[in-house]
Amino acid sequence: MSTKIPAEVKSFLDYKVVERGIAELTQQNYRAVLCEFFSFIGRGPIQANEVDIKRYRSSLFDRKLIPRTITHHLAILREFFKFLQRDRLIKRDPMVRIESPKMWKRLPRYMAEIDIQQLVDAPGTNRLREPLSLRDRAICETFYASGIRVSELISAKLMDLDLNSGLITVFGKGSKERIAPLGRRAVDALRAYLTVARPLLQQRNARISPYLFIGYRTLELTRQAVCYMLRARAKRAGIAHVYPHLLRHSVATHMLDNGANLRVIQEILGHVDISTTEIYTHVSAAHVSSVFRNCHPRNNPKRAQIGLFQTPAPPLAPGPAMCTQCRNPVCERSKNLCELHLRLNGAASNDSHKRAHAQKKLDAICVNCDEPAVKGRVQCERHLRLNREATLRISSAKRRAQKKFAA
């Protein structure tokens, strides 16, 4: 891949940073996708056309990328070419007729509450000293208490934490500031980390770090370090693959299961649109079973106890079958209709056949099939022939019967 960045891409990234306030990681992602695209087509942004984009999309499919990743690449290209068209650098947007792949809606994965507790209480290894164990426990408690993102956690500073109020100020997507609450256990874990662990970790660094969480020999943590720590801690606790956003999903799901308002969860997670929070309206199987036991009339113990004192209704006495259209008994010629409605049904059926016959005659269509009728007749050539043959057979049978009777 070429390292040269086109001037149009630089202008687009400057626009996204200044006007839209995208984060540094988002800017790097945009740059990587655009440089990959122009390196693939081998020409500049002004010369790119619809065929180039379709070839690039096919190459993404050939690389076995998931539909969400392909849609993300195409969304970046769509924004870029809209920017070029708005600045009158191109006359026509080549992304107009480019379709993104369909994506299946997936429910977010989450952890059970007992797994969260096992993750927090996971023992440290021999090579990990006490300061790192206290720091890792504080990180897990902070994740589960506030539901913040990993980028918000590693960028949090000491001045953003208020242990007395149990709050932490973080900067989320788009450099938007919000205040996330911390529970009692998270406050206790953070206080132990700040009192015992952080001063020992700070001694190993030459400079004073302003960040809340620091490494063994680094002034700040990285996303990869936090992910590695969670995976190692989950492995020691005997839990499947754990990643930072999984804890965020678990916070929202557990709060909803315990009756939290969706708007409150939206504010805690920092979602701009409520539809993003609505993906957490799925509930666990245990919660579904609990609601079923408490609300279903045949499974509720209280309702079953009340039903013991109710007198059951007497069984219905056997009697004649009733007409489906009225309350009169059915007639002998039908299983569902009385004499009146059977006659009305027959009359309606005859009228329907007559109307269909008249319509076919008007349209010059055979009354026995959909073939064109012979001029001046109501049947096609084939049915006229069959009708004549049937008439001759009947006439012959009548003559033979008359001769036999006369003999």
N, C-alpha and C positions, 0 to 999 in steps of 0.2 A: 504493500500500500504506500502510495506517495505521501511524503510528509508536507508537501507544499499545500497551503490552504488558499483557495481562491479568495479574491477580494470580496466577492459577493457574500461568501460564507462569513467572513469577518464582520461585514456590515450587519448581517442578520443576527449574529451572536451578540454584537454590541446592542442592537435593538432589543433583543430578548433580555439582556442584563439590565439595561437602563430603563426601558419602558415597562417590562413585565416583571423584573426583579427575580429572575430564576436563580437557583442556587448554583454553586460551583460544580457540583457533581452533575447536575442537569446540563450545564453548559458543556462539560466534557463529553457527556453522552451525545448531545446534539452534534458536536464537532466530529466525534468518531463516526457517527452514522453518515453525515454528509461527506466527509472525506472518503469513506469507504465507497459511497455511491459514485462519486466523480472519478475515483480511481478505477472503478469497475467499467464505467462507460468510456473512459479515456478521452473525455472532452469537457469543456467548461459548462457552467450553469446556463449561459445564454443559449448554447447550442443543443442542450438536452431536449429530447422530445418524448412523446408517448411510448414509442417503441423501446427506447432505452429504459424507461421505467418498467415496462412489462418484462423486459429481459432481466432486469435487476430483481423484480419480484419472483420470477421463476428461479433465479439462482438462490433466493432465500428458501424457497420450497425444497430445492435440491439439497440444501444443507441440513434438511430435517429440523428446521426451527419450528417452534410451536406457533400456533396462530396469533397468540398475544404478542410475541416478539415481532412477527411480521407486520402486524397492525401498528405496532409502535414505530417501526422504521418508516412505514408509509405515512403515518401521521406527521412525523418530522419533515418528510419531503413535502407533504401537502402544505404545511405552514411555511416552509421555505419558499415555494413557488408562489404562494399567495403574497408573500412579502415582495418578491421580485415584480409581480404584476402590479402591486399597489404603488411601487416606486417607478413604474413604467419602464422597467428594464427588459421585460418581455411583453409581447402583445397577447399571447394566449397561454393559459395555465394548462400544462400537459397532464396535470393530475385530475382533470375534470371527470374523465371517464374511467379512471382507475378505481377498482373496487377492492376493498379490504376483505380478507378471509373472515368467514363467520366464526364467532367464538362462542363456546359453550359457557354458560354461566355456572361457576363453581362456588359452592358454599365454602366459606373460610374454615380452615382446620383450626382446632383449638384443643387445649389440654384440659384434663379433668382437674378438679381442685386438689385431689390427693396427689396427683403428679406434680402440681405446682409446689406443694409442701415438700415433697421428696427432693425436688430440684433445689429449693432453698436450703434444705438441711443436708445436702450432699456433702460427704466428708472430703477434706482436702487430701492431696497426695503428699508423700514424704518430701518431694522436691519443692513443694509450695510452702512458703513460710506463712506465719500467722497474718502478717499484713495483707498478703494477697488473698487469703481466705476471707478476711473481713471485708476487703474491697469487693470481691466477687459476690459475697452474700448481699452487700449493700446494693450492688448493681441489679441483682435479681429482684430484690424487694422493691427497688425504684421502678423497674420495668412493670412489675405486676400491680403496683399501687397507682401509678400515674398513667400507664398506657402510652408513654411517649415513644417516639421512634428512636432507632439506634443513632441516627445522625444528630438528633436533639440531645441525646444523653452524652455523647462524646464532646459536644460543643458547649455543654452547660458549664458555667463557671461558679466559683465559690460565692461571688457576690449575688448570684441568681437564686441561692438557696436560703430559705427562711424556715429554720427548724421550729421556732416558737409558734409560728402560724401553721406549720405543716404544708408549706407551698413551695413550688419550684417554678421559676420563670424560664421558659424555653423558647427558642426561635425555630419555628417549623418551616414548612414548604413556603416558598415565595418570601422568605425573610419576615414571616408574620409571627408576632410575639403573642404568647398566650401563657396563662398561669394554670399549672396542673397541680391537683391536690396530692398529698402524700398521707398514707395511713399511719397508724400508730407504730406498727411493726417496721415500716420503712423508715420512720423518723428515728426509731431506736437503732436500727442497723446503720443508718447514716451517721448518727452521733458516735457510735462505737468506731466506725471507720475514720471519722475526722479526728477523734481523740487519740486513738491508738495507732492505726495503720498508716494514715496519710503522712504524719510527721516522719515516720521511719522510711517511707518511700521517698519523701522529699529530700532526705539526707543523702540519697544516692545520686541526686541530680545537682549539677553545679548551679543552675539557675532556679529561681522560684517560679513555679507554674501557677497560672491563674485558673486553670481548669479544675473542675470538681473531682474528676477521676483521672488519676495518672498511672503510668506504668511502672514497672520495676526499675527501668533505667531510662524512661522517656517522660517527657513533660506532658504528654497527652496520649490518650488511647486512640486506636484506629478501629474502623468497622470490622476489619478482619480479626483483630485481637479479641474483640467482644464476641464475635461469632464463634471463634475457636474456644473461648472460655466456656460458653454455653454448651457447646457440643461435648467438651471434656467433662463438664459437670453433669450433664445428662447421662453420659455413658457410665459415670461412677454411680449414678442413682438408678441405673437400669431402665432408663426411659428412651424411647425412640428419638429420632432426629429432632432437635430443638434449635430454633433460630429466633432472633430478636422479635420479628414481626409476629411470630406465633404467640408470644406473650401478650402482644397488643390485641390480637384476636381473642385471646382467652379472657382478658379484662372485660371487653365489651360483652361477650357471651355470658359470663358469669353474672355481670351486673343486670343484664336483661332477664336472666333466669330468676334473679332475686327481686324482680319488680321495679328496676330503675326505669326512669322515663327516657325515651329515645332522644329527646332534645338535650337532656343532661349529658348523655353519653356523647352526643355530637360535640358539645362544648369541651368535654374532657379530652376527646381524641383530636380536636382541632379540625374537624371536617367542615368545609365551606358549604357543601350541599348535603341536605338531609338524606338524599337518595344513596349517598355513599355509606351512611350509617345503617341504612335499612338492610344491608346484606347480613347484618348480625341478628336479624329478627328470627333466624332459625334457632331452634331450641334443642337441647340435648334429649336423647331417648329417655333418660330417667325423668326429665321434666314432663315430657309427653305422657309417660305412664302415670305420673302423679296427678296430672290434670284429668286424665281419663278415669282414674280411681275416684277422684273427688266429685266429678261432674256427671258421669254417666249414670242415669237413673237405675239401671240394673246392677251397677257395680258399687254404688255408694252405700256403705254400711248403715248410715242413718236412714236413708230412704228404704232400705230393705227391712230395717227394724219397724218403721212405720207401717210398711206393707203387711206385717204379720197381723195387725189388728183390723185390716180392711176385709170386708166380706166379699169373696169373689163373686163376680157376676154369673147368673145361671146360664148354662149352655143354651144355644139357640135350638128350638124345637124343629124337627124335620118338617118340610112343607114343599109345595110345588115350586118349581123354578120360575123366576120372575123375568119379565121382558126387560131387555137392556134399555129400552126407550121410555117405558112407563112402569107402573106397578101392577099390571095385569099378568095373569099366568101365561106362560108360553103356550102356543098351539101345538097340535100333534105333528104338523109338517115342518116345524122348525125347533131348534134347541135354544134359540136366543130371543125370538120375536113372538109377539102375540099375533092374533089373526089380522088385526087392523094394520099394524106396522109391517107385517109381511106383505100385505096387499099393496101398501104404499111404497114399499121398497121395490116390489116387482114393477109397479107403474113407473117409478123413477128410472129404473134400469131400462125399461122399454123406450121411454122418452129419450134417454141418453143414446141408445142405439139408433133411434130414428134420426136424431140430430146429426150423429156421426155419418149415417148413410146419406142424408141430404147434403151434408157438407162435401162428402166425397163425390157425390153426383155433380155438385156444383163445380168442383175442382177437376172433374173428368178423371177421377181416380177410381180404380176397382174397389168395390166394397169388401172384397175378400182379401185383398193385399194392397200394397202401395204402388202397383204397376199402373201405367196409364190405361184408361178404359177405352174400349172400341167406340168410335164415333156413334153417338145415338144410343149407346148401351151403358150399363152401370158396371160391367165386368170387363176384365181384360181378355185377350184372345185365349189364354190358357184356361181360365175358369169358364169361359163360354163353351170351349170344347169339352171340358170335364162335365159341365152341366148337361150338354147334349148327350154325351155317352151315358150319364146316369139316367136321363129320361128314356133313352132307348132300352136300357136294361130293365127298367121298371115296366115299360110297355110290353116287352117280350115276356116278362114274368107273368103279367096279367093275362096275356093271350094264352100262354101255356096253361095257366090255371083254369081259364074259361073252357078250353078244349077238354081238359081232364074232367071238369065238372059236367060238361055236356055228354061225354062218353059214359 
